[in-house]
């Protein structure tokens, strides 16, 4: 069973590959780690 991950910026569900890897990025370490979807990731890089 795969856990549904949500983007911390927009709240959308983060897409995953068939191997279970996310199509997005993790930012931070430990308890401060946040997940961002690919759309929000583009906004972060600007």
Secondary structure, DSSP 8 states (H G I E B T S, - for coil): -----B-TTT--B--B-TTS-BSEEEESSGGG-EEEEHHHHHHHT-
